[in-house]
Amino acid sequence: MRVVIDATSVGSGLGGDETMICGVLRGLAAVARPYDAIVVLAAEPDLLPVELHSHPDVTVVAMRRPSTS
């Protein structure tokens, strides 16, 4: 599996969006197998679920949150 997830909503204060994306990320980390690649785009990487921080198949890419205007 190769997946890229936009998790820039985490830390935005948009509660439902943050809750949903954190649940998806926890689920992906739970089912990832060796040689899977999960790339997470995050505006605030420190706020991502702890399951991702030391997961060998997860790469977190820090980036700015897209403007909503």
C-alpha positions, 0 to 999 in steps of 0.5 A: 500500500502507498498512501499520501494523506493531507493531515493539515487540518490537525491543529486547525481547530476544525474538530470534526475534521481533526478527529476524522483524519486522526482516526484514519491515520491510527487505522492506517498505522495499525494495518500497515505491513512491511514495505507499505509507505504512508506519507502524512502531510502535516502543518503541526506534526507534533499534534499527530497521533503518537502511533505515527511518530515511531512507525517505520512505514510512516513519513511525516512531511511538514508543510504550511496549512493551505489558505482557506481564502 
